[in-house]
Amino acid sequence: MFLNCHSYHSLRYGTLSVQELVRQANELGIKELVITDINTVTAIYDFKKECKNVGIKPIAGIEVRKENKLLYIAIAKEFSGIGEVNKTLTAHNCDGIELSEMAPEFKQVFVIYPLSNLPENLKENEFVGIREEELNLLIRPELKKLIPKMVVLHPVTFSTKKEYNLHRILRAIDNNTILSKLNEDDICRKSEYFTSELNLIKSFVHYPEIINNTTEILAECHFEFTYKERGSTENKNKKYYLKSREEDITLLNALAYEGLEKRYGLEDEIARKRVEKELKVIGDLNFSAYFLITWDIVQHSNKMGFMHVGRGSGANSIVSYCLGITDICPLELDLYFERFLNLNRTAPPDFDLDWSWQDRDAMLEYIFTKYGKEYVAFCGTNVEFKYKSIFREVGKAFGLPKEELDILATKSVNEHHSDKIVKQVYEYGKLLEKYPNQRSMHACGILISEEPITNYTALEMPPKGFPIVQFDMYVAEDIGLEKFDILSQRGLGTINDTVKLIKETQGIDVDIRDTTLSKNESVCNEFLAVGKTIGCFYIESPAMRGLLRRLKCEDYITLVAASSIIRPGVAQSGMMREYIFRHNHPDQFEYFHPIFEEHLSDTYGIMVYQEDVLKIAQYFGGLSLGDGDILRRAMSGKGRSLSALQKVKTHFFKSCIAKGHSIELTTEAYRQIESFAGYSFCKAHSASYAVESYQSLYLKVYYPLEFMVSVINNQGGFYRTEVYIHEAKMSGGNIQPPCVNSSDFETSLHEKNIYLGLMLLQNLETKVAHEIVSERQQNGDYISLEDFIRRIAIGIESVQTLIFIGAFRFTGKGKNELLVEARLLLINFKPENRGLMLIEEPPQEYRLPELKRDPFEDAFDELEIIGFPVSSTPFDLLETKYRGSVFVKDLLKNHKKQVKMLAYLISRKHVPTKKGTMFFGTWIDVNGDYFDTAHFPDSLKQYDFQGGGCYLLLGTVEVDYHFPTITIHKMAKMPMIPDPRYAYDNRKRYDAHRLVREDVSMTSRKPYPQEHEIGLPRNKFK
């Protein structure tokens, strides 16, 4: 009887989860149920599973609405009917085709119209839905004649009065209005909840035809669909790259052996045997097409001159390496192919392909075009209501003013007012937690289907311009659509741009993929060992630079390990601390057990990588590959897999005892596996990161100015732009403020002069900035301010910004003089005269009295316009002339000594501890060198951070494995000179000081354990 049920995937409308919808139906003894979410099929696949679990016949449909108006309900007779409706919705969502009031010619779909949208004539598959409360209308002749084509319409949207109120709140949120302004058409009727089928039949007892029509539709509809079977490699991805499995295998084999010759030479028997073994597994698992499609994407990238990185577990495969998908040699790093593919694995291999953020869209366009826009789409994601949005949105629905909404959204519940309305906001807000709010695009997951993708889902077009499916990656996996991960990152953009800039400035072609450059280069290793890695992908954060120094990292292999143990969860397990100790004191520990020494000697007996956990599970615990696969999934951190880890435990203990291990030894080994398994990192991932890090470092070492300019233009990484400009300066660059004749939109390099780009000017429109550059390129340099104003469509405020930043210094005139000139020019200037300069008189020369400026006015102009001073350092702007008693170069000689330093704050990181909040700070001294500080809770209570700027620091130096840190006892922010631009206005003399920035990163994790709590044994287990 229930042909029109909504779940909460009817976004900002329904209030029931799929599980709750099915549970309530089951409790009422309902045996057939139709889910018809509004304009979406998001829930149908989970719905089918839930119904099967309780013995309900599932039927799939869609409620088609245009804005607020219900047009019709479409119910699929069989699964292909869903595809018909999907095509209609996709045409609307992606191509802008209007939804017609009447349903199109559906072949396998029943259509039910509400009374509010009756067609003139009903087709054979079309019916009219009549609600219980509308039965009294059937005395009308025009409706009475339709009774033979009527069905029971009893929508389900909520279940309780509270949920009905929640539905109204959702509708207010969706309509961006307050509850009191909702009208009848905005909300569902108060009868839209489950009742017993017996009650419905009683209500329609005088209309047996209506009941019969309803039961016939339910009987005739079926939702037959094949989910991906456990243990099967069959899926719904594109089956073949060419025309058949045999052709794909032949092509893949040929490409693999061709790559083998290039990478290793044909004489390398070890590599050849590995290729043969992998190709057999790939062929047996029917994954040849997946490899070939990935290879094809990479080939196009290479043709376009784009740089990519193939990372993830794909780097465990020598075939991937030979095909050029990855640049990691699995033999060199002893990478397990079984970590990537084995005969127990049913999902296709997991390739993560990274491109520069500038090139990714071009790659996506290729994929959509090559494989057909009907067959390709992004995975969707369900964006849930979050804490801030819940209180803001619900509060808005209740009509609370903006000021109160800000308090609700930004402060904890304990700080909220306790009046009646706020209590209701909190009460209904709590109900909304975990509710989907909107659909969005998965960050990187692309589906390439064998059949048209609208057979499974309607597509939507988010603002980014690539269509998305209406379900997430987990549903996609369940139904057999496996994703390709196409990612983007700024680190690759930096490498790419640096190589191009080197060619432009020095005429040198750098083959950055040449492994003789990007691994174990002597000067690069020197930089690594002392943490000189600012700007380098993945190895520039304070924590990473500290780790590199503690390890005295002098080679690629150690860098691979560092890339893994820096991860927060790994550090939490205590492994990072222990690894540092063993790396520096290899003679001060014993291996826990001979098997640990045999298989983990590269990592000092510590499980650094996921592969290490698998090795111990297999060789020490005797676990099968099947149990190893459970471990692998558990290590991915997905909550639904973590519970499976416990199921392995019994088998592990039995196997260990059978192998002769004592219960004590087994317990300790399992404790280590359990504590590391959830946090350890795939070694292939680490190796991929390490290669890219090394490539960045090589460019930084040998082409520092080109590299830092590229970092700035790719909008940096861990730090703000100011830090990278400082680094460029330390590398010998002469930093020049923007200039209309020398600057481009992006920052540019002219020999050693680095001209900051116009994009850094916060108050200059992007369009105007581009126009300044293009006009100069077409018609030559600007010869004066007047010439500039004639040629560029610009207002007085933008001209003033350019004057204040010094963009007209080529004129030789002072800023004050130029400001007066600009005002005189723009008062009488007529825009229609712009561009007529060829027939105009020569630019007029204005003779104005010389107006003197304080030497530091420029620095304050720069601070205001681009966020930091360029013509002066932050130290130059201090009232004090004191510059500290000790400098960074002296710290290693001052272990355990108290020092007083003057420093400029770069960044600080929040760290939770059991005693309260602490911070790690990163600073530069007056010489421009970096150092780090630790601020414990006791010190912060009296001497807390006061925002960006220079501080006087008093603390004790602690040298920890070659890395000095200062534990701060006291600190005070040092006052800057008053702003000389407002010498006669005391109210504004300190306004600019608030613009001095700092980078702050907050952490919400639990405190890390102390060393004594980790308990990793350093002696052989007796």
Secondary structure, DSSP 4 states (H G I P E B T S, - for coil): ----B--TTSTTT----HHHHHHHHHHTT--EEEEEEET--TTHHHHHHHHHHHTPEEEEEEEEEETTEEEEEEEESSHHHHHHHHHHHHHHHHH-PPPPSS----SSEEEEE-GGG--SS--TTEEEEE-GGGGGGGGSHHHHTTGGGEEE---B--SSHHHHHHHHHHHHHHHTS-GGG--GGGS--TT-S---HHHHHHHTTT-HHHHHHHHHHHHH------PPPTT----SB---SSSSHHHHHHHHHHHHHHHHHHHT-TT-HHHHHHHHHHHHHHHHTT-HHHHHHHHHHHHHHHHTT--EEEEGGGGG-HHHHHHTS----TTTTT--GGGT--TT--SPP--EEEEETTTHHHHHHHHHHHH-TTTEEEEEEEEEP-HHHHHHHHHHHTT--HHHHHHHHHS-GGGS--SHHHHHHHHHHHHHTT-EEEEEEEEEEEEEBSS-GGGT---B--TTSS-B-SS-HHHHHHHT-PEEEEEEEHHHHHHHHHHHHHHHHH-----TT-TTTSS--HHHHHHHHTT--TTSTTS-SHHHHHHHHHHT--SHHHHHHHHHHTSHHHHHTTHHHHHHHHHH-TTS---SSHHHHHHHGGGTT---BHHHHHHHHHHTT---HHHHHHHHHHHTT-HHHHHHHHHHHHHHHHHHHHTT--HHHHHHHHHHHHHHHTT-B-HHHHHHHHHHHHHHHHHHHHSHHHHHHHHHHTT-SSS-HHHHHHHHHHTT-EEE---TTT--SS-EEETTEEEPPGGG-TTS-HHHHHHHHHHHHHH----SHHHHHHHS---HHHHHHHHHHTTTGGG---HHHHHHHHHHHHHH--GGGTT-GGGSPPPPPP--------TTHHHHHHHHHHSS-SSS-GGGGBS----BS--GGGGGGGTT-EEEEEEEEEEEEEEEETTEEEEEEEEE-TTS-EEEEEE-HHHHHHS---SSSEEEEEEEEEEETTEEEEEEEEEEEPPBPP-GGGTT-TTTTTTGGGG---EEE---SPPPPPHHHH----S---
